[in-house]
Amino acid sequence: MSDSAIWTRNGITDTRLVRNFAYLGGKWVAGEDGETIAVRNPADGVALGDVASLSADQARLAVDAAQDAFDDWAMTLPQDRSAILRRWFDLMIEHREDLARIMVLEQGKPLSEARGEIDYAASFVEYYAEESKRPNIEGVTSHLPDAEVELWLEPVGVAALITPWNFPAAMLTRKAAAAMAAGCTVVAHPSGETPYSALALAELAERAGIPAGVFNVVTGRAATVVEPWTSDTRVRALSFTGSTNIGQLLYRQCAGTVKKLVMELGGHAPVIVFKNADLESSVEESIKAKFATSGQDCLGANRIYVERAIYDEFCRRFTEETQKLTLGRGMDDPDLGPLMNEKAVQKQEEHVADALKHGAKLACGGQRDGLGPLFYQPTVLTDVPDSAAIMCDETFGPVAAITPFDTEDEVVRRANATEFGLIAYLHSHDPRRIYRMTRALQFGMVAVNRTKVTGAPIPFGGVKQSGLGREGARRGMEEFMEIKYVCRDWA
C-alpha cells in the first residue's frame, strides 16, 4: 500500500488517482497471495508504495476481459468511441497537475517536464478521439467486369501494450488511444518502476466511461506478465517501447502467433553541425537534444559532430551552457533530475571512463553529484574518437560526446555507421546541403535546425534496429487495423 501523506505532502489533491491495484475488466485487482512490487522515488529512495504484482494466470484473465469486451467495442459507433475518448482527454487536462506530480515522484523528471509530458500524453487522446471517426471504407476501381471492389479497415483484436519508465504517461496514451480509436481493446503493462502514472490514467479512464475490459492495466514483473501475451493467439497485436535487446526477444516470442508488431526501440542520434549554421542556435538546440529528461530519452543526442572550422568555439559555448544547467529534485523544477536506477548511473561512469581511456577530454562533469546516489552531473566529453563505446552504444544519460569532422561525405558515413536509425539532428543554412543530408541520413526522422519534432499528428518511428511501424498520426491507428478486401457482384 502507499502512504497518502507522501502524495498530499507533494501537492497531489485527488489521492484517488493513486492506485495500488491493477485494473482488469473494470475492477481493481490485487496480486495473487498479496504479491507486490515496491516503488521508490529515485531522487531520495523513499518508498512511495507497493503496487500489485500480478501472476501469469492473472495476465491471461486480463486478455479474457479484453476479448470479452472486444466485439461490443469494435461495433460501437465511431462517434461514440470518439466521445468517450474525448471525456478521457478532458479528465487528463482537468487533473494535469496531479498527474504531473505523480510522475515526478516515481520517475524523477523535473516538474515542468512532467507537465509537458501530460500535455503530450493528452494530445494523443484528443487526436485519436477525432481520428476514430475517419477509418472510412475505400472504393477501388474494379479490375473485373460487373464487380464492385471495396477495402474495409477493421480492428485487429486485442492489443498488448508494453511501456517504459522514461515517459510513463505519453507512451501509454500514444499506443492505447490509437488502438482504442481503431476499435481494439487493450491489455497494458507499465514499467514496474513507474506504474502509478498508468494506474492514474486507468482511474480517469473509468471515470470517462470507458467500458469494462476495453482498457486493462496489468502491473507486475514483465517476464511474468508479458510472456503469456506473446503466446496467446487472442492477442493479435503487440506494441512495445524499450531497448532493442528486449524488442528482439519479443519479436522471437511473437513469431509463433504471427502478431502485428509495433516497436519503438533504441536510438543513437547524431547531431551534425556545419560551419554555416547559426552557432548560438546550434548550441542551444544541441543542449536540448542531449539533456532533456536528464538524457534518458531515445531521441537524445548521443554523438555530436561539429565541422572543424567552428569546433573549438562550439565546444567552448556548449560546455559553458552545460555548466549552467541545474541538477536537483524534480519537485524543485531543476533542469535535470536523478537517473532512474543504479544501473543507469553505472553506464554513465563506464562510458566516461572508456572515452577518457581512448583519448577523449573531459570538459566538465564526469561524476556523481552529492545530491544523492542517482544524480549524475551533466557531462561534456570532447575529441571523442569513434572507437569509444559511447560512439556506438546508447548512453541514455547526461553525457555529451563531441567530435570534429572535415567533410560532408565523412560525417554522413560516420553518422550512418550504426544499426540504430531513429532520429538525426542537422544544423545548416545551405538548402542544397540540407536536401542532400536529409536524403543520405539513414534515420526514420530528421530534425533540421531544431530539436522538437514529435507530436500527435506525426508518424513517429525509426529504421534498422530502431523499430518497426509508426506511432502517432493516422498511420499509428492503422497499425491496429487490418484491411479486408471485398469483391462484390450484385447479379
C-alpha positions in Angstrom: 0.0 0.0 0.0 1.0 3.7 -0.2 1.1 6.3 2.4 -1.3 9.0 1.3 0.7 11.6 3.3 3.6 11.3 0.9 1.3 12.2 -2.0 -0.6 15.1 -0.3 2.7 16.5 1.0 3.8 16.8 -2.6 0.8 18.7 -3.7 -1.5 15.9 -5.1 -5.0 17.0 -4.4 -7.0 14.0 -5.7 -5.4 11.0 -3.9 -8.0 8.7 -5.6 -5.6 8.9 -8.6 -3.0 7.0 -6.6 -3.9 3.3 -7.1 -2.0 0.3 -5.8 -4.0 -2.4 -7.6 -4.1 -3.5 -11.2 -7.1 -2.7 -13.4 -8.7 -5.7 -15.0 -12.2 -5.9 -16.6 -13.3 -2.7 -14.8 -12.1 -4.0 -11.4 -9.2 -3.1 -9.2 -7.3 -6.3 -8.6 -4.6 -7.4 -6.1 -1.8 -9.8 -6.9 -2.2 -13.5 -6.0 -1.1 -14.1 -2.5 -0.7 -10.4 -2.0 2.4 -10.2 -4.2 3.6 -6.6 -4.7 6.4 -4.5 -6.2 7.9 -1.6 -4.2 8.1 1.7 -6.0 10.6 4.3 -4.8 11.3 7.9 -5.6 14.6 8.0 -7.5 15.5 11.4 -6.0 15.8 10.1 -2.4 15.0 6.4 -2.4 11.9 7.0 -0.3 9.2 4.3 -0.7 6.1 5.6 -2.4 4.1 2.4 -2.0 3.6 -1.2 -3.0 1.8 -2.0 -6.3 0.1 -5.3 -7.1 2.3 -7.8 -8.9 0.1 -10.0 -10.9 0.7 -13.6 -11.9 0.8 -15.2 -15.3 -2.8 -16.5 -14.8 -4.0 -13.0 -13.9 -2.3 -11.7 -17.1 -4.4 -14.2 -19.0 -7.5 -13.1 -17.2 -6.8 -9.6 -18.5 -6.8 -11.0 -22.0 -10.1 -12.7 -21.2 -11.6 -9.4 -20.2 -10.3 -7.7 -23.3 -11.6 -10.4 -25.5 -15.0 -10.4 -23.9 -15.2 -6.6 -24.4 -13.9 -6.6 -28.0 -17.0 -7.3 -30.1 -19.1 -4.6 -28.4 -16.3 -2.0 -28.5 -15.5 -2.8 -32.1 -19.2 -2.4 -33.1 -19.6 0.8 -31.1 -20.3 3.7 -33.4 -17.1 5.6 -34.1 -18.6 8.9 -32.9 -19.5 7.2 -29.6 -15.9 5.9 -29.2 -14.8 9.4 -30.0 -17.0 10.9 -27.3 -15.6 8.5 -24.7 -12.0 9.2 -25.6 -12.8 12.9 -25.6 -14.0 12.6 -22.0 -10.8 10.8 -21.1 -8.8 13.7 -22.6 -10.9 16.3 -20.7 -10.2 14.5 -17.4 -6.5 14.3 -18.1 -6.4 18.1 -18.7 -8.5 18.7 -15.5 -6.1 16.6 -13.4 -2.9 17.7 -15.2 -1.1 19.0 -12.1 -1.8 15.8 -10.1 -0.8 13.6 -12.9 2.5 15.5 -13.4 3.3 15.4 -9.7 2.7 11.6 -9.5 5.1 11.3 -12.4 7.8 13.4 -10.7 7.6 11.3 -7.6 8.0 7.9 -9.3 10.2 8.9 -12.3 12.2 11.9 -11.0 11.9 14.2 -14.0 11.6 18.0 -13.4 8.1 19.2 -12.7 7.9 21.4 -15.8 9.0 18.4 -18.0 6.3 16.3 -16.3 3.6 18.9 -17.0 4.8 18.9 -20.6 4.5 15.1 -20.8 1.0 15.2 -19.5 0.1 17.7 -22.2 1.8 15.5 -24.7 0.1 12.4 -23.5 -3.3 14.1 -23.5 -2.7 15.3 -27.1 -2.8 11.7 -28.3 -6.1 11.0 -26.7 -7.6 14.2 -28.2 -6.1 13.4 -31.6 -7.4 9.9 -31.8 -10.7 10.9 -30.4 -11.1 12.8 -33.7 -9.3 10.3 -35.9 -11.6 7.4 -34.7 -14.3 8.9 -36.8 -12.4 8.5 -40.1 -11.4 4.9 -40.9 -13.7 5.1 -43.9 -14.4 2.3 -46.5 -12.2 2.9 -49.5 -13.6 2.4 -53.0 -11.2 0.8 -55.6 -11.6 0.9 -59.3 -12.5 -2.7 -60.2 -10.3 -4.8 -62.5 -13.2 -7.2 -63.1 -16.4 -6.7 -65.2 -19.6 -6.3 -63.2 -17.7 -6.4 -59.9 -17.6 -3.8 -57.1 -14.4 -3.6 -55.1 -14.0 -2.1 -51.6 -11.4 -2.1 -48.9 -12.5 -2.0 -45.3 -10.4 -1.2 -42.3 -11.3 -3.3 -39.3 -9.8 -3.5 -35.7 -7.3 -6.3 -35.4 -8.5 -7.5 -31.9 -6.9 -7.4 -28.5 -3.7 -5.3 -28.4 -0.9 -5.8 -25.9 1.0 -2.6 -25.0 4.3 -2.6 -23.1 5.5 0.8 -22.0 8.8 2.2 -20.5 9.7 4.2 -17.4 11.1 7.3 -19.1 7.7 8.5 -20.5 5.2 6.6 -18.3 2.1 8.6 -19.5 2.8 9.6 -23.0 4.0 6.2 -24.3 0.8 4.6 -22.9 -1.6 7.0 -24.4 0.2 7.1 -27.7 -0.4 3.4 -28.0 -3.7 3.0 -26.2 -5.6 5.9 -27.7 -4.7 4.7 -31.2 -5.7 1.1 -30.5 -8.9 2.0 -28.8 -9.8 4.5 -31.6 -9.3 1.7 -34.1 -11.8 -0.4 -32.1 -9.3 -2.6 -30.4 -9.3 -3.5 -26.7 -6.1 -3.2 -24.7 -4.0 -5.0 -22.1 -1.2 -2.7 -21.0 1.9 -3.4 -18.9 3.7 -0.4 -17.5 7.2 -0.5 -16.2 7.5 -1.8 -12.6 9.5 1.3 -11.8 6.8 3.8 -12.8 3.3 2.1 -12.5 1.5 4.9 -10.7 1.1 7.1 -13.8 -0.5 4.2 -15.8 -2.9 3.4 -12.9 -3.9 7.0 -12.6 -4.8 7.0 -16.3 -6.8 3.9 -15.6 -8.7 5.7 -12.9 -9.5 8.5 -15.2 -10.5 6.0 -18.0 -13.0 4.5 -15.6 -14.4 8.0 -14.8 -14.6 8.7 -18.5 -16.9 5.8 -19.0 -14.5 3.5 -21.0 -16.4 0.2 -20.8 -15.0 -2.6 -18.6 -12.4 -4.7 -20.3 -11.6 -2.2 -23.0 -8.6 -0.7 -21.1 -6.8 -3.0 -18.7 -3.6 -2.2 -16.8 -1.6 -5.2 -15.6 1.2 -4.4 -13.2 3.9 -6.8 -12.1 7.1 -8.3 -13.4 7.5 -8.1 -17.1 8.7 -11.6 -17.7 5.7 -12.9 -15.8 3.0 -10.7 -17.3 4.1 -10.3 -20.9 5.2 -13.8 -21.9 1.6 -15.2 -21.7 0.5 -12.5 -24.0 3.2 -13.2 -26.7 1.9 -16.8 -27.0 -1.8 -16.1 -26.7 -3.5 -16.2 -30.2 -6.2 -13.9 -28.9 -3.6 -11.1 -28.7 -3.4 -10.0 -32.3 -1.1 -7.0 -32.0 1.8 -6.1 -29.7 3.3 -2.6 -29.3 6.5 -2.1 -27.3 8.7 0.8 -26.5 12.1 -0.1 -24.9 15.5 -1.4 -25.7 16.4 -3.2 -28.9 17.5 -6.3 -27.0 14.1 -6.7 -25.4 12.4 -5.9 -28.7 14.3 -8.7 -30.3 13.2 -11.1 -27.6 9.6 -10.1 -28.0 9.9 -10.4 -31.8 11.0 -14.0 -31.4 8.3 -14.8 -28.8 5.6 -13.4 -31.0 6.7 -15.3 -34.1 4.7 -18.4 -33.2 1.4 -16.5 -33.2 2.3 -14.1 -36.1 1.2 -10.9 -34.4 1.2 -7.4 -35.8 4.2 -5.7 -34.2 4.9 -2.1 -33.5 8.3 -1.5 -31.9 10.0 1.7 -30.9 13.4 0.6 -29.9 16.8 2.0 -29.1 18.3 5.1 -30.7 21.8 6.5 -31.2 21.1 10.0 -32.5 23.8 12.1 -34.2 23.8 15.8 -34.1 25.6 17.3 -37.2 26.6 21.0 -37.1 28.1 22.6 -40.2 30.1 25.8 -40.1 27.4 27.9 -41.9 24.8 27.0 -39.2 23.7 29.6 -36.6 26.2 28.8 -33.9 24.2 30.1 -31.0 21.1 28.3 -32.1 23.0 25.1 -32.8 24.4 25.1 -29.2 21.0 25.8 -27.7 19.3 23.1 -29.7 22.1 20.6 -29.1 21.8 21.2 -25.3 18.1 20.4 -25.6 18.7 17.3 -27.7 21.2 16.0 -25.2 19.8 16.8 -21.7 16.0 16.6 -21.9 14.7 14.0 -19.5 18.2 14.0 -18.0 19.4 12.4 -21.2 17.0 9.4 -20.6 15.3 9.7 -24.0 15.5 7.5 -27.1 15.6 10.8 -29.1 18.6 12.0 -27.0 21.7 13.2 -28.8 24.4 10.6 -28.4 27.1 11.8 -30.8 27.7 15.5 -31.7 29.7 16.0 -34.9 30.9 19.6 -35.5 32.7 20.9 -38.6 36.3 21.6 -37.6 36.2 25.3 -38.6 33.8 26.0 -35.7 34.7 23.1 -33.5 36.6 24.8 -30.7 34.1 27.6 -30.4 31.2 25.2 -30.3 32.8 23.1 -27.6 33.5 26.2 -25.5 30.0 27.5 -25.7 28.4 24.1 -25.3 30.4 23.5 -22.2 29.6 26.9 -20.7 25.9 26.3 -21.3 26.1 22.8 -19.8 27.7 24.2 -16.6 24.7 26.5 -16.2 22.3 23.5 -16.0 20.8 22.9 -12.6 20.5 19.5 -11.0 18.0 18.6 -8.3 14.8 17.0 -7.1 12.0 17.1 -9.7 9.6 19.0 -7.4 12.1 21.8 -7.3 11.9 22.0 -11.1 15.6 21.9 -12.0 16.9 21.4 -15.5 17.9 17.8 -14.7 16.7 15.3 -12.2 18.1 11.9 -11.0 18.6 9.0 -13.2 16.2 6.1 -12.8 18.4 3.5 -11.2 21.9 2.4 -10.2 22.4 0.6 -13.5 21.8 3.8 -15.4 24.4 5.7 -13.3 26.9 2.9 -13.7 26.6 3.1 -17.5 27.5 6.9 -17.4 30.6 6.1 -15.4 31.6 3.3 -17.7 31.1 5.4 -20.8 33.1 8.3 -19.4 36.0 6.1 -18.2 36.1 4.3 -21.6 36.1 7.6 -23.6 38.9 9.0 -21.5 40.9 5.8 -21.9 40.5 6.2 -25.7 41.8 9.8 -25.6 38.8 12.0 -25.1 39.0 15.1 -22.9 36.7 15.8 -20.0 35.4 19.4 -20.3 33.0 19.3 -17.3 31.1 17.0 -15.0 32.1 13.3 -15.2 31.0 12.1 -11.7 28.1 11.5 -9.4 26.7 14.5 -7.6 26.5 14.9 -3.9 22.7 15.3 -4.1 22.3 11.5 -4.0 23.4 8.2 -5.4 21.3 8.5 -8.6 22.3 12.1 -9.5 25.0 12.3 -12.2 26.5 15.6 -13.2 25.8 16.9 -16.8 29.0 16.0 -18.6 30.8 17.1 -21.7 33.4 15.0 -23.4 35.4 16.5 -26.4 37.6 15.0 -29.0 35.8 11.7 -28.6 37.1 9.0 -31.1 34.8 6.7 -32.9 36.5 3.8 -31.1 34.9 4.9 -27.8 31.9 2.9 -26.6 29.8 6.0 -26.3 30.0 6.4 -30.1 28.3 3.1 -30.8 26.3 2.4 -27.6 23.3 4.4 -26.4 24.3 6.2 -23.2 20.8 7.1 -22.0 22.1 9.7 -19.6 23.5 13.2 -19.3 26.9 12.6 -21.0 27.5 14.6 -24.3 30.2 13.3 -26.7 31.5 15.9 -29.2 33.9 15.2 -32.1 35.1 17.1 -35.1 34.6 16.3 -38.8 36.0 17.7 -42.0 33.8 16.8 -45.0 30.1 16.1 -45.7 30.8 12.6 -47.0 32.8 11.8 -43.9 30.2 12.8 -41.5 27.4 11.0 -43.4 29.5 7.8 -43.2 30.2 8.2 -39.5 26.6 9.1 -38.6 25.2 6.2 -40.5 27.7 3.7 -39.0 25.2 2.3 -36.6 22.4 -0.3 -36.5 20.2 2.3 -34.9 18.1 4.7 -37.0 15.6 6.6 -35.0 16.4 10.3 -35.4 19.2 12.6 -36.6 19.7 16.3 -36.0 21.1 18.5 -38.7 22.2 22.2 -38.4 23.0 24.1 -41.7 21.7 27.0 -43.7 22.7 25.6 -47.1 19.4 24.4 -48.8 21.3 22.1 -51.1 23.3 20.5 -48.3 20.1 20.1 -46.2 18.5 18.3 -49.1 21.5 16.0 -49.7 21.9 15.3 -46.0 18.3 14.5 -45.3 18.3 12.1 -48.2 21.6 10.5 -47.2 21.0 10.0 -43.4 19.6 6.6 -42.7 17.1 7.5 -39.9 13.4 7.4 -39.7 13.2 11.1 -38.7 15.4 14.1 -39.4 15.2 17.4 -37.5 16.7 20.4 -39.3 17.8 23.4 -37.3 15.6 22.4 -34.4 15.1 19.7 -31.7 11.4 19.3 -31.0 9.7 17.4 -33.8 7.3 15.0 -32.1 3.6 15.3 -31.7 0.3 13.5 -32.2 -0.1 14.3 -35.9 3.3 12.9 -37.0 4.3 9.2 -37.6 7.0 8.6 -35.0 9.4 5.7 -35.6 12.8 4.5 -36.8 14.5 2.3 -39.3 17.0 -0.6 -39.0 17.1 -1.9 -35.4 15.3 1.2 -34.0 12.0 -0.3 -34.7 9.0 -1.4 -36.7 5.9 0.5 -37.7 4.9 4.0 -36.7 3.1 5.6 -33.7 1.1 8.8 -34.0 -0.8 10.2 -37.0 -3.3 8.1 -38.9 -0.6 5.5 -39.5 -0.5 4.9 -35.8 -4.1 3.9 -35.7 -3.8 1.8 -38.9 -1.1 -0.3 -37.1 -4.0 -1.7 -35.0 -6.2 -2.4 -38.1 -6.4 -5.0 -40.8 -7.5 -4.4 -44.4 -10.4 -6.5 -45.6 -10.9 -6.7 -49.3 -14.5 -7.1 -50.6 -15.2 -8.0 -54.2 -19.0 -8.0 -54.8 -21.2 -9.0 -57.7 -24.7 -7.7 -57.4 -26.2 -10.1 -60.0 
